[in-house]
């Protein structure tokens, strides 16, 4: 039992995993839109980097169509989309052409061909307990300063909800601009939460900037 515990601790101690608040690693990549440098591609913008397990697969196909159909929504928010899998550039091109023809969409965002899995491993997109060679469905939202603000991994059998990703982007952008927080189930345009008091004295003062106070530490306003 002690040996197993030690092995478990060692495995996770040496894991150099990315965390919220970390700087997103830069990289150069071959993509369906040509060679890019990640920082140059997203310069001054938010970015959404996502991985998929493989080309010509049913769930991934529905996701790519959904991303393409919502391209204008990402553009309105100033968000650069970029996909990734460990397939080849020719596989990507053939698959995207097939999707565009079958679903009458245009896939404008670049898709990284990561045959060596170098970028996938850099971002922890490959989970060995699931597969040693395929990426799971990860999503990274990276702010204009290249800081990771959101990260999530979906199982291979569950497709992503694009509306929830857009909602999360809206929340992150509002929070970043206004020094506020968002409540559960928040949607764009709804009241946000004002930072709570930091001292006893502050807690006794009227919250003049609040439109609604449910208690001394939970006040909301519209922005």
C-alpha positions, -999 to 999 in steps of 0.1 A, spaced: 0 0 0 28 24 9 46 17 -24 14 24 -44 9 56 -25 45 67 -32 41 59 -69 9 80 -70 26 110 -53 56 108 -75 35 107 -107 16 138 -98 46 156 -82 65 155 -115 34 164 -136 40 198 -151 3 205 -158 -10 238 -169 -33 256 -145 -56 286 -145 -36 318 -143 -5 302 -160 9 318 -192 -2 298 -222 28 282 -240 37 297 -274 42 274 -303 47 273 -341 24 251 -360 13 238 -395 -24 245 -399 -51 244 -426 -45 282 -430 -8 279 -434 21 281 -409 14 302 -378 29 313 -345 3 312 -318 11 345 -301 12 363 -334 -21 347 -345 -39 359 -314 -20 391 -307 -41 415 -287 -71 392 -287 -88 364 -267 -82 329 -281 -101 297 -279 -78 267 -284 -96 234 -286 -86 198 -294 -105 169 -309 -98 132 -310 -98 127 -347 -108 137 -382 -138 120 -399 -154 111 -366 -191 118 -359 -190 138 -327 -161 159 -339 -179 166 -371 -209 180 -353 -187 202 -332 -167 217 -361 -200 225 -379 -213 242 -347 -181 262 -343 -183 272 -380 -220 282 -377 -211 304 -347 -180 320 -363 -197 354 -363 -204 352 -326 -167 346 -319 -157 373 -342 -180 398 -325 -162 391 -292 -128 394 -307 -120 357 -301 -96 338 -323 -106 301 -328 -80 275 -334 -85 237 -334 -60 208 -331 -57 171 -335 -29 147 -341 -40 140 -377 -20 151 -408 -26 184 -427 -39 164 -457 -64 146 -434 -76 179 -420 -80 194 -455 -100 164 -468 -122 164 -437 -129 201 -437 -138 200 -474 -162 171 -467 -178 190 -438 -182 222 -458 -199 203 -487 -221 181 -465 -233 209 -441 -230 240 -464 -207 258 -439 -174 276 -443 -147 266 -417 -125 297 -415 -105 291 -384 -72 272 -386 -68 236 -375 -34 225 -363 -18 193 -377 0 179 -347 13 146 -359 41 145 -334 16 154 -306 42 180 -294 16 208 -289 -10 184 -276 14 172 -249 25 208 -242 -11 216 -233 -19 183 -216 -45 174 -242 -36 137 -243 -49 117 -213 -31 83 -212 -59 67 -192 -82 74 -221 -58 71 -251 -20 73 -256 -24 88 -291 -56 108 -293 -64 141 -277 -95 144 -255 -119 173 -261 -101 201 -243 -110 238 -244 -86 266 -234 -97 302 -232 -67 325 -233 -69 362 -227 -51 390 -246 -21 388 -222 -17 351 -230 -30 340 -196 -51 309 -193 -85 320 -180 -105 288 -185 -98 252 -192 -120 221 -194 -118 186 -208 -147 166 -222 -148 129 -227 -144 116 -262 -181 105 -264 -196 139 -253 -198 168 -276 -192 203 -264 -219 229 -259 -210 260 -280 -236 282 -263 -220 275 -229 -186 283 -243 -199 316 -256 -216 323 -223 -183 316 -205 -165 340 -229 -190 367 -222 -186 362 -185 -148 363 -187 -148 395 -208 -172 413 -185 -153 402 -154 -120 414 -169 -133 448 -179 -153 456 -148 -138 440 -117 -170 421 -109 -181 385 -107 -210 366 -124 -236 345 -105 -247 310 -114 -264 307 -147 -255 343 -157 -263 354 -192 -250 385 -210 -269 416 -200 -280 403 -166 -268 418 -133 -233 410 -120 -220 407 -85 -200 435 -69 -169 425 -50 -178 419 -13 -165 441 15 -129 434 27 -133 448 62 -159 450 89 -161 487 85 -168 484 48 -195 458 55 -214 484 75 -215 510 48 -243 514 23 -235 499 -11 -243 529 -31 -232 513 -64 -255 483 -59 -290 479 -74 -299 449 -52 -284 435 -20 -296 401 -8 -272 403 21 -241 423 31 -218 402 10 -240 396 -20 -249 427 -40 -257 430 -77 -258 457 -103 -262 460 -140 -234 472 -162 
